[in-house]
């Protein structure tokens, strides 16, 4: 029965692994869409206290998420316009885009703004309302000024509909009137620094975060841009849109996966072939790792429904740690020689592997406590992968490695490990050990004193410099504000929200007058509150109290009697309500500014323009009820800072917990076992200080993993030494093999295009390296504690 148990376990585990792998393949490839999440905002946590704030962040991020904004730039106005027309035609002919707007379609301005006429006597600028309330207001002068300016360059209201110019003044303050882009030759054009800019808008045929949509759109744009440049030399194309960030993020992740995954796989393969001098151990080690990764992918997709880019790259690095379990089993087999028995080998390595697994799971579990969706997913991925890889050693490898190894470990590796172990072991004894510890302390202290911190959100999300420059130029030319900072105005009713927004806008107007703000865009500027509209009509009421006087004034000015009569008949018009405003075609580009989230509340978004100083913007809203500045990057950075501070405490807690487990297992030898990972963490912090690297949350998360991985090595050496006493250095050779495989994986993260993963990689590279070199302090050669 005992002889049948390993094959039976192997068959059952193989069936389980095949089912999980098949399910993972279907989740990855069989559902008609890529589960790889390239939306960088999706990796960020919720940071705002008010639920409307998070909804507003998402709404702004995706208001034009599936659109591409292009500006054609040239010194010659005609060339820029011709190039824009050709670009628009070429993009419109490509199936990658659902619609393209270059030349404006014919439209009737009178028809577009006619709906406001019914509400004209409720719509006044602040200046007109204050003037009307002044005792010596003279309507004759207002009428004369209007008559002397009958032709308007912008969006004008007909003279007979607005003889005093009040509605015209109000319209001139609207976003569409303030935009630097004006229709010229049926093209939206701006002029800046003796150069012409023509806008082209393109709507994608799908989501910006869909891989196929990205590839098709970017290919179409590249072809069109190349043709336009050939036909119109000197043209420059500026671009903005979520699709470009998503594509760059995906391309960076793919490069990282190739570098980390392929390079580490090749490095580990060469190392295992050299160590075991046979391809069979190599294949089995990779089989165990592959099962771990397959299980991790499947479970992660089942729980989260998608894979973040950080997880994708981190998963490639997981190879180096997941292979540790099979390496220890293979080393036990190689060290046993002809006396090898597979089941005895399992019993031999089981305590070390289970203890190592527990410490790794502890480290990743602490990572999973972070509020960041991406970090939680990475923790889930790693924990499932580690568990599956360890189970494969217990369930699968005994059946596949029943025969003794034909060759021992590479003799040169064992000799090198023995020499290194003896030297390190001597440092851990007596007076020399105390002197070595003092020397390390003196060397590390200046590095610790140089340590600082940095919690900038851009450590997680970065954009290519060229793309960021182009987007900044587009904002400058078109007047589009920075949507990462905005005001959220919320209240119990639409009327309350509009009144609160008007109070905010009064303060923003002061900043404009002081030159600290260029302007703002908000719903209340286009839809005044009922209170404001009633005040506007009340300001006009004394003027219209005597109809005969106003009618005589209009007739003397030259208006026909029927026109004057029609104008006066409209005096009792209705105020402009929210449903009417939302139904107006002119409100279409601005409807995203109004938020009615049902139970979550009612709110509006106000976008400041021309000011990025959060202190100035926040001061403008100070003391206003229901008004708050939402600064998503600053909020996430602050959260980074708080959890960075917590992480140091969590690291100490994890160290105490691991020490307690080691104390239970190793008794009086526990301090020596825990010394290596503790020294590794200390020296890593010192080197980071010398390198001038400010500590981030990701450094501390990596240090937790250093603790877990370093504890693994200490356990492997301390548990394995009694079983390989006849082969001095062999157990430490296995530890070095595990360390090098981890360095080949995690260390390569230092080359990642994502700063967060770079910090992971550098910290793990240093921490694992130091710990692997210092771990013989726990178990000098032929000196171990039997348990």
C-alpha positions in Angstrom: 0.0 0.0 0.0 2.9 2.3 0.9 4.5 1.7 -2.5 1.2 2.7 -4.2 0.7 5.9 -2.2 3.3 8.1 -4.1 2.0 7.2 -7.6 -1.6 7.6 -6.5 -0.8 11.0 -5.0 1.0 12.0 -8.1 -1.9 10.9 -10.4 -4.4 12.9 -8.3 -2.2 15.9 -8.1 -1.5 15.8 -11.8 -5.2 15.6 -12.6 -5.8 18.6 -10.3 -3.0 20.6 -11.9 -4.3 19.9 -15.4 -7.8 21.0 -14.4 -6.5 24.2 -12.8 -4.2 24.9 -15.8 -7.1 24.3 -18.3 -9.3 26.6 -16.3 -6.6 29.3 -16.2 -6.0 29.0 -19.9 -9.7 29.5 -20.5 -9.8 32.5 -18.2 -6.9 34.0 -20.0 -7.7 33.3 -23.6 -11.2 31.9 -23.9 -13.5 34.7 -22.8 -13.1 37.0 -25.8 -11.1 39.7 -24.1 -7.8 40.1 -22.4 -7.9 40.0 -18.6 -4.7 42.1 -18.4 -5.7 45.4 -16.7 -3.8 48.3 -18.2 -5.9 51.0 -16.5 -3.4 52.4 -14.1 -6.1 54.0 -12.0 -7.5 50.6 -11.3 -4.4 49.7 -9.3 -4.9 52.6 -6.9 -6.9 52.4 -3.7 -9.9 54.5 -2.7 -8.6 57.5 -0.8 -11.5 59.9 -0.6 -13.8 59.8 2.4 -16.9 60.9 0.4 -18.2 58.2 -2.0 -19.0 60.9 -4.5 -15.3 61.9 -4.7 -14.2 58.4 -5.8 -17.0 58.4 -8.4 -15.9 61.8 -9.6 -12.3 60.7 -9.9 -13.4 57.7 -12.0 -15.8 59.9 -14.1 -13.1 62.4 -14.9 -10.6 59.7 -15.7 -13.0 58.1 -18.2 -14.9 61.1 -19.5 -12.9 61.0 -22.6 -11.1 57.8 -21.9 -12.0 56.2 -25.2 -11.2 59.3 -27.2 -8.0 60.5 -28.8 -7.2 64.3 -28.8 -4.8 65.3 -31.6 -3.4 68.7 -32.3 -1.8 69.4 -35.7 0.9 72.0 -35.3 2.7 74.1 -38.0 4.0 77.6 -38.4 1.9 78.1 -41.5 -1.8 78.4 -40.8 -2.9 76.9 -44.2 -0.5 74.0 -43.9 -1.7 73.1 -40.4 -5.3 73.2 -41.6 -4.6 71.1 -44.7 -2.7 68.5 -42.7 -5.5 68.3 -40.2 -8.1 67.7 -42.9 -5.9 64.9 -44.4 -5.3 63.4 -41.0 -9.0 63.4 -40.3 -9.9 61.8 -43.6 -7.3 59.0 -43.2 -8.4 58.2 -39.6 -12.1 58.3 -40.6 -11.4 55.7 -43.3 -9.8 53.3 -40.8 -12.0 50.8 -39.0 -10.0 51.3 -35.8 -12.0 54.5 -35.0 -15.8 54.7 -34.5 -15.9 58.4 -35.5 -13.4 61.2 -36.3 -14.1 64.9 -36.1 -11.7 67.2 -38.0 -13.9 69.5 -40.1 -16.9 70.7 -38.2 -20.3 69.6 -39.5 -22.7 72.3 -40.6 -24.7 73.7 -37.6 -27.0 76.6 -36.8 -25.7 78.7 -34.0 -29.1 80.3 -33.6 -30.7 77.0 -33.2 -28.0 75.8 -30.8 -28.4 78.6 -28.4 -32.1 79.4 -29.0 -33.2 77.3 -25.9 -31.6 80.0 -23.7 -34.0 82.7 -25.0 -36.9 81.4 -22.9 -34.8 81.9 -19.8 -33.0 85.1 -20.8 -34.4 87.3 -17.9 -33.1 84.8 -15.4 -29.5 84.7 -16.7 -27.3 87.7 -15.7 -23.7 88.1 -15.1 -22.6 89.3 -11.6 -21.5 92.6 -13.1 -24.9 93.2 -14.8 -26.8 92.3 -11.7 -24.8 94.6 -9.5 -25.2 97.4 -12.1 -29.0 96.9 -12.2 -29.2 97.2 -8.5 -27.4 100.5 -8.5 -29.8 103.5 -8.0 -28.5 105.5 -11.0 -28.6 102.6 -13.5 -29.5 104.0 -16.9 -30.9 101.4 -19.4 -30.5 103.9 -22.2 -26.7 103.7 -22.0 -26.8 99.8 -22.0 -29.1 99.9 -25.1 -26.8 102.4 -26.8 -23.7 100.2 -26.2 -25.5 97.2 -27.6 -26.7 99.1 -30.7 -23.1 100.3 -31.3 -21.9 96.8 -31.3 -24.4 94.8 -33.4 -21.9 92.5 -35.0 -20.1 90.1 -32.7 -17.0 88.0 -33.5 -18.0 85.1 -31.2 -21.2 83.4 -30.4 -23.7 86.3 -30.7 -27.3 86.6 -29.7 -29.5 88.5 -32.2 -30.1 92.1 -31.3 -33.9 91.8 -31.4 -33.7 89.0 -28.9 -31.3 90.7 -26.5 -31.4 94.5 -27.1 -29.7 95.4 -23.8 -27.0 92.7 -24.2 -27.6 91.0 -20.8 -27.9 87.5 -22.3 -24.9 88.2 -24.6 -22.8 89.1 -21.6 -23.8 85.9 -19.8 -23.1 83.8 -22.9 -19.6 85.3 -23.2 -18.7 83.9 -19.8 -19.6 80.3 -20.8 -16.9 77.7 -21.5 -17.6 77.5 -25.2 -17.0 81.3 -25.5 -13.8 81.3 -23.4 -12.1 78.4 -25.3 -8.9 79.4 -27.2 -10.2 77.1 -29.9 -12.3 78.9 -32.4 -14.0 77.7 -35.6 -11.9 78.8 -38.6 -12.6 77.3 -42.1 -14.7 74.7 -40.4 -11.8 73.6 -38.2 -11.2 74.1 -34.4 -8.1 76.3 -34.5 -5.9 78.0 -31.9 -2.9 80.3 -32.4 0.0 80.5 -30.0 3.6 81.7 -30.3 3.3 82.3 -34.1 2.1 78.8 -34.7 -1.2 77.3 -35.6 -2.9 74.4 -33.9 -5.8 72.5 -35.3 -7.7 69.9 -33.3 -8.8 66.5 -34.5 -10.9 64.2 -32.2 -11.2 60.5 -32.7 -13.4 58.0 -30.9 -12.0 54.5 -30.5 -14.0 51.5 -31.5 -13.9 50.0 -28.0 -12.1 50.5 -24.7 -8.8 52.2 -24.4 -7.7 49.3 -22.2 -8.5 46.6 -24.7 -5.3 45.3 -26.2 -6.7 44.8 -29.7 -8.3 48.3 -29.7 -4.9 49.7 -28.6 -2.9 48.0 -31.3 -5.4 48.8 -34.1 -5.7 52.5 -33.1 -2.0 53.1 -32.7 -1.2 51.3 -36.0 -3.8 53.4 -37.8 -2.5 56.6 -36.2 1.1 55.8 -37.1 0.2 55.2 -40.8 -1.9 58.4 -41.0 0.8 60.5 -39.2 3.5 59.2 -41.6 1.4 60.1 -44.7 0.6 63.5 -43.3 4.3 64.3 -42.6 5.3 63.2 -46.1 2.7 65.4 -47.7 3.1 68.3 -45.3 6.7 68.6 -44.1 7.3 70.3 -40.8 4.0 69.2 -39.3 4.1 68.1 -35.7 1.4 65.9 -34.2 0.6 66.3 -30.5 -1.5 63.6 -28.9 -3.4 62.9 -25.6 -5.6 60.1 -24.5 -5.8 57.2 -22.1 -5.0 54.8 -24.9 -1.5 56.1 -25.2 -0.8 55.6 -21.4 -2.4 52.1 -21.5 -0.4 51.1 -24.5 2.9 52.4 -22.9 2.1 50.6 -19.7 1.4 47.3 -21.5 4.5 47.6 -23.6 6.6 48.3 -20.5 5.1 45.3 -18.7 5.7 43.1 -21.7 9.3 44.2 -21.8 9.7 43.5 -18.1 8.1 40.1 -18.5 10.5 39.2 -21.3 13.5 40.5 -19.4 12.6 39.0 -16.0 10.8 35.9 -17.2 13.1 34.8 -20.0 16.4 36.0 -18.5 15.6 34.4 -15.1 14.4 31.2 -16.7 17.5 30.9 -18.8 19.8 31.7 -15.9 18.0 29.2 -13.6 18.2 26.6 -16.3 21.9 27.0 -16.8 22.5 27.0 -13.1 20.5 23.8 -12.5 22.1 22.0 -15.4 25.5 22.9 -14.0 24.6 21.9 -10.4 22.8 18.6 -11.1 24.5 17.8 -14.4 21.4 16.3 -15.8 18.3 17.8 -17.6 15.8 15.7 -15.6 16.1 17.7 -12.3 15.9 20.9 -14.4 12.6 19.8 -16.0 11.1 18.7 -12.7 12.1 21.9 -11.0 10.4 23.9 -13.8 7.4 21.6 -13.7 6.9 22.3 -10.0 7.3 26.1 -10.6 5.0 26.0 -13.6 2.3 24.3 -11.6 2.6 27.0 -8.9 2.4 29.8 -11.5 -0.6 28.2 -13.2 -2.5 27.8 -10.0 -1.6 31.4 -9.0 -2.9 32.8 -12.3 -6.1 30.8 -12.1 -7.0 31.6 -8.5 -6.1 35.3 -9.0 -8.4 35.6 -12.1 -11.2 33.8 -10.2 -10.9 36.1 -7.3 -10.1 39.4 -9.0 -11.3 38.8 -12.5 -8.2 40.5 -14.0 -4.4 40.7 -13.7 -2.8 44.1 -13.0 0.5 44.9 -14.8 2.4 44.9 -11.5 1.1 41.3 -10.8 2.1 40.2 -14.3 5.7 41.3 -13.9 5.9 40.2 -10.3 4.6 36.8 -11.4 7.5 36.4 -13.8 9.8 37.1 -10.9 8.1 34.5 -8.7 9.9 31.8 -10.5 13.0 32.3 -8.4 11.2 31.7 -5.1 8.8 29.0 -6.2 11.7 26.8 -7.5 13.3 26.8 -4.0 11.1 24.0 -2.7 12.0 21.6 -5.6 15.6 22.6 -5.3 15.8 21.5 -1.7 14.2 18.2 -2.5 16.6 17.7 -5.4 19.5 18.5 -3.2 18.4 16.1 -0.6 18.2 13.4 -3.3 21.6 14.3 -4.7 23.2 14.3 -1.2 21.6 10.9 -0.2 23.4 9.1 -3.0 22.5 5.3 -3.5 20.7 5.3 -0.1 17.9 7.6 -1.5 14.3 6.7 -0.7 11.7 9.1 -2.1 9.3 9.0 0.9 12.1 9.3 3.4 13.3 12.3 1.4 9.9 13.9 1.8 9.9 13.3 5.5 13.4 14.8 5.6 12.6 18.0 3.9 9.0 18.4 5.1 9.8 20.3 8.3 12.1 22.8 6.6 9.7 23.3 3.6 6.7 23.8 5.8 8.5 26.2 8.1 9.9 28.1 5.1 6.4 28.1 3.5 4.9 29.5 6.6 7.4 32.4 6.8 6.9 33.2 3.1 3.1 33.2 3.5 3.5 35.4 6.5 5.4 38.0 4.5 3.0 37.9 1.6 0.0 38.0 4.0 1.3 41.3 5.4 1.7 42.6 1.9 -2.0 41.6 1.3 -3.0 43.9 4.2 -2.2 46.9 2.1 -5.2 48.8 0.8 -3.8 48.9 -2.7 -5.6 46.5 -5.1 -2.4 45.8 -7.0 -0.5 44.8 -3.8 -3.3 42.6 -2.6 -3.4 40.9 -5.9 0.4 40.4 -5.9 0.1 38.9 -2.4 -2.7 36.5 -3.5 -0.7 35.5 -6.6 2.4 34.8 -4.5 0.7 32.9 -1.7 -1.2 30.6 -4.1 1.9 30.0 -6.2 4.1 29.2 -3.2 1.5 26.8 -1.7 1.0 25.0 -5.0 4.7 24.7 -5.7 5.3 23.3 -2.2 2.5 20.8 -2.6 3.9 19.6 -5.9 7.1 18.7 -4.1 5.2 16.5 -1.6 2.7 15.0 -4.0 4.3 14.9 -7.4 8.1 14.7 -7.2 8.4 11.6 -5.0 6.8 9.5 -7.8 9.0 11.1 -10.4 12.2 10.8 -8.4 12.0 7.4 -7.0 15.4 6.4 -8.2 18.6 7.7 -6.6 20.5 10.5 -8.4 23.1 9.4 -10.9 25.4 12.2 -10.0 26.0 14.3 -6.8 25.9 18.1 -6.8 28.6 19.8 -8.8 31.8 19.3 -6.7 33.1 22.9 -7.5 29.8 24.4 -6.1 30.1 22.3 -2.9 33.8 23.2 -2.4 32.9 26.9 -2.9 30.0 26.7 -0.5 32.1 24.9 2.1 34.9 27.5 2.0 32.3 30.3 2.2 30.5 28.6 5.0 33.6 28.1 7.1 34.7 31.7 6.7 31.2 33.0 7.6 30.9 30.5 10.4 34.1 31.7 12.0 32.7 35.3 12.0 29.8 34.0 14.2 32.0 32.7 17.0 33.3 34.3 20.1 35.4 37.5 20.1 35.7 37.5 16.3 31.9 37.5 16.0 31.6 40.4 18.4 34.2 42.4 16.5 32.5 41.6 13.1 29.2 42.7 14.5 30.7 46.0 15.8 32.4 46.6 12.4 29.2 46.0 10.5 27.4 48.4 12.9 30.1 51.1 12.3 29.9 50.6 8.5 26.1 50.6 8.5 25.4 53.5 10.8 26.3 56.3 8.3 24.0 54.7 5.7 21.1 54.5 8.2 21.6 58.2 9.0 21.3 59.1 5.4 18.0 57.4 4.9 15.0 59.5 3.9 11.6 58.8 2.4 9.5 59.6 -0.7 5.8 58.8 -1.1 5.2 60.3 -4.5 2.4 58.5 -6.4 4.6 58.7 -9.6 6.7 56.0 -8.1 3.8 53.7 -9.0 2.6 55.3 -12.2 4.9 57.0 -14.6 4.3 58.3 -18.1 6.8 58.7 -20.9 8.4 62.2 -20.8 7.5 62.9 -24.4 3.8 62.0 -23.9 3.6 64.0 -20.7 5.2 67.0 -22.6 2.7 66.7 -25.4 -0.3 66.5 -23.0 0.9 69.6 -21.2 1.2 71.5 -24.4 -2.3 70.4 -25.4 -3.6 71.7 -22.1 -1.8 75.0 -22.6 -3.1 75.5 -26.1 -6.7 74.3 -25.7 -7.2 75.6 -22.1 -8.2 72.2 -20.8 -7.5 72.1 -17.0 -5.7 69.4 -15.0 -8.4 66.9 -14.1 -6.3 65.3 -11.3 -7.2 68.3 -9.1 -10.8 69.4 -8.9 -13.5 70.7 -6.5 -16.3 68.4 -5.4 -19.4 70.2 -4.4 -22.1 68.0 -2.8 -25.4 68.6 -1.0 -28.8 67.2 -0.3 -30.5 68.6 -3.3 -29.6 70.0 -6.7 -30.5 73.5 -5.6 -28.2 73.3 -2.5 -25.3 72.0 -4.7 -25.7 74.9 -7.2 -25.8 77.5 -4.4 -22.7 76.0 -2.8 -20.9 76.0 -6.1 -21.8 79.6 -6.7 -20.2 80.5 -3.3 -17.0 78.6 -4.5 -17.0 80.4 -7.8 -17.2 83.8 -6.1 -13.9 82.9 -4.4 -12.4 81.5 -7.6 -13.2 84.8 -9.3 -11.1 86.6 -6.7 -8.2 84.4 -7.6 -8.7 85.2 -11.3 -8.6 88.9 -10.5 -5.4 88.4 -8.5 -3.8 86.6 -11.4 -3.6 83.3 -9.5 -6.1 81.4 -11.6 -7.0 81.5 -15.3 -10.5 80.3 -14.9 -12.7 77.3 -14.1 -15.4 75.2 -15.5 -18.4 74.2 -13.5 -22.1 73.5 -13.9 -23.3 76.5 -11.9 -21.8 78.8 -14.4 -24.0 77.3 -17.1 -27.0 76.6 -14.8 -27.5 79.2 -12.0 -29.3 78.1 -8.9 -33.0 79.0 -8.6 -32.1 81.5 -5.9 -29.6 83.2 -8.2 -32.1 83.2 -11.1 -34.8 84.7 -8.9 -32.3 87.4 -7.7 -31.5 88.1 -11.4 -35.2 88.6 -12.3 -35.7 90.6 -9.2 -32.9 93.0 -10.2 -34.7 93.5 -13.6 -38.2 93.9 -12.1 -38.0 97.6 -11.4 -36.9 98.2 -15.0 -39.8 96.2 -16.5 -42.4 97.5 -14.0 -43.4 100.2 -16.4 -43.8 98.4 -19.8 -44.7 101.5 -21.6 -41.4 103.2 -20.7 -39.2 100.3 -21.8 -41.3 99.9 -25.0 -40.9 103.5 -25.8 -37.1 103.2 -25.2 -36.9 100.3 -27.6 -38.9 102.1 -30.3 -36.8 105.2 -30.1 -33.7 103.0 -30.6 -35.2 101.8 -33.9 -36.7 98.4 -33.1 -39.9 97.6 -34.8 -43.0 97.6 -32.7 -43.7 93.9 -33.1 -40.1 93.1 -32.1 -40.2 95.2 -29.0 -43.6 93.8 -28.1 -42.3 90.2 -28.5 -39.3 91.0 -26.3 -41.5 92.4 -23.6 -44.0 89.6 -23.8 -41.1 87.2 -22.9 -40.4 89.0 -19.6 -42.3 86.6 -17.4 -40.3 83.6 -18.8 -39.5 80.5 -16.8 -36.2 80.0 -14.9 -33.8 77.5 -16.4 -34.1 74.1 -14.6 -31.7 71.1 -14.4 -33.8 68.9 -16.7 -34.0 71.6 -19.3 -30.3 72.3 -19.2 -29.4 68.6 -19.4 -31.6 68.3 -22.5 -29.9 71.2 -24.3 -27.4 70.0 -27.0 -24.9 72.6 -25.9 -24.7 70.9 -22.4 -23.6 67.6 -23.9 -19.8 68.1 -23.4 -20.3 69.2 -19.9 -22.9 66.8 -18.5 -20.2 64.7 -16.8 -19.7 67.7 -14.4 -23.1 67.0 -12.8 -23.4 63.9 -10.6 -26.6 62.4 -9.3 -25.6 59.1 -7.6 -28.9 58.4 -5.9 -28.3 57.4 -2.3 -24.6 58.3 -2.6 -25.7 61.9 -3.0 -25.8 64.8 -5.5 -22.7 66.7 -6.5 -20.9 68.7 -9.1 -17.4 68.9 -10.4 -15.6 72.2 -10.7 -12.3 72.2 -12.8 -9.8 75.0 -12.0 -7.6 76.0 -14.8 -4.1 77.5 -14.7 -3.2 76.7 -11.1 -1.6 73.4 -9.8 -0.7 74.6 -6.3 -2.9 72.6 -4.1 -2.4 75.0 -1.2 -3.9 77.9 -3.1 -6.8 75.8 -4.4 -7.5 74.3 -1.0 -7.5 77.8 0.6 -10.1 79.0 -1.8 -12.6 76.3 -0.6 -11.7 76.7 3.1 -14.8 77.0 5.3 -17.3 76.5 2.5 -19.9 73.8 3.5 -20.1 70.8 1.1 -17.0 71.9 -0.9 -13.7 70.1 -0.9 -10.6 70.0 -3.2 -10.0 66.5 -4.5 -6.4 65.9 -5.3 -6.1 62.2 -6.2 -2.3 62.1 -6.6 -1.8 63.9 -3.3 -4.3 61.7 -1.5 -2.6 58.5 -2.7 0.8 59.9 -1.9 -0.4 60.7 1.7 -1.7 57.2 1.9 1.7 55.9 0.8 3.2 57.9 3.6 0.9 56.5 6.3 1.3 52.9 5.3 5.1 53.4 4.9 5.1 54.4 8.5 2.9 51.4 9.4 5.1 49.0 7.4 8.1 49.5 9.6 5.9 48.6 12.6 4.6 45.6 10.7 8.1 44.5 9.9 9.0 44.5 13.6 5.8 42.6 14.3 6.7 40.0 11.7 10.2 39.7 13.0 8.8 39.1 16.5 6.4 36.5 15.2 9.1 34.7 13.2 11.4 34.8 16.2 8.7 33.3 18.3 8.3 30.4 15.8 12.0 29.9 15.7 12.2 30.0 19.5 9.6 27.2 19.7 11.4 25.2 17.0 15.1 25.8 17.8 15.1 26.8 21.5 18.5 28.4 22.4 19.7 28.3 18.8 16.9 30.6 17.6 19.0 33.8 17.9 21.6 32.4 15.6 19.0 31.3 13.1 17.2 34.7 13.0 20.5 36.6 12.9 21.0 36.2 9.1 17.8 37.7 7.9 18.0 40.4 10.5 21.5 41.4 9.5 20.5 41.2 5.8 17.7 43.7 6.4 20.0 46.1 8.4 22.8 46.0 5.7 20.2 46.5 3.0 18.9 49.7 4.7 22.5 50.9 5.0 23.3 50.4 1.3 20.0 52.1 0.3 21.1 55.0 2.5 24.5 55.2 0.8 22.9 55.0 -2.6 20.7 58.0 -1.7 17.5 56.0 -2.3 14.6 57.4 -0.3 12.6 54.7 1.3 9.1 54.1 -0.1 6.3 51.8 0.9 7.6 49.3 -1.7 11.1 49.2 -0.1 9.4 48.2 3.2 7.2 45.6 1.5 10.3 44.1 -0.1 12.0 44.0 3.3 9.1 41.9 4.6 9.9 39.5 1.8 13.6 39.6 2.6 12.6 38.5 6.1 10.5 35.7 4.8 13.0 34.5 2.1 16.0 35.0 4.5 14.3 32.9 7.2 13.8 30.2 4.5 17.5 30.0 3.9 18.3 29.9 7.6 15.7 27.1 8.0 17.0 25.1 5.0 20.6 25.3 6.3 19.8 24.5 10.0 17.4 21.7 9.2 19.5 20.2 6.4 22.9 20.1 8.1 22.2 17.0 10.3 21.1 15.0 7.2 24.2 16.0 5.1 26.9 15.8 7.8 28.7 13.3 5.6 29.0 16.0 2.9 30.2 19.2 4.4 29.1 22.2 2.4 26.4 20.4 0.4 23.5 21.8 2.4 24.8 25.4 2.1 25.4 24.7 -1.6 21.6 24.1 -1.9 21.0 27.4 0.0 23.3 29.3 -2.4 21.5 27.7 -5.3 18.1 28.9 -4.0 19.5 32.3 -3.4 21.0 32.7 -6.8 17.7 31.6 -8.5 15.9 34.2 -6.4 18.4 36.8 -7.4 18.0 35.9 -11.0 14.3 36.5 -10.7 13.7 39.2 -8.1 17.0 40.9 -8.7 16.0 41.5 -12.3 13.0 43.5 -11.2 15.6 46.3 -10.6 15.6 46.7 -14.4 11.8 47.1 -14.5 10.3 50.2 -16.2 8.0 50.6 -13.2 9.7 52.4 -10.3 7.7 50.5 -7.7 9.1 47.2 -9.1 12.5 48.7 -9.3 12.4 49.4 -5.6 11.2 45.9 -5.0 14.0 44.5 -7.1 16.9 46.5 -5.6 15.8 45.8 -2.1 15.4 42.1 -2.7 18.7 41.9 -4.6 20.5 43.4 -1.7 18.6 41.7 1.1 18.7 38.2 -0.4 22.4 38.6 -1.3 23.4 39.7 2.2 21.3 37.1 3.9 22.6 34.2 1.7 26.2 35.2 2.6 25.5 35.6 6.3 23.2 32.6 6.8 26.2 30.2 7.8 26.3 32.2 11.0 23.2 30.1 12.0 24.9 26.8 11.4 28.7 26.7 11.2 30.0 23.5 9.5 29.4 20.4 11.6 27.9 22.6 14.4 24.2 22.2 14.5 21.4 21.7 17.0 19.6 18.4 16.7 15.9 18.8 17.0 
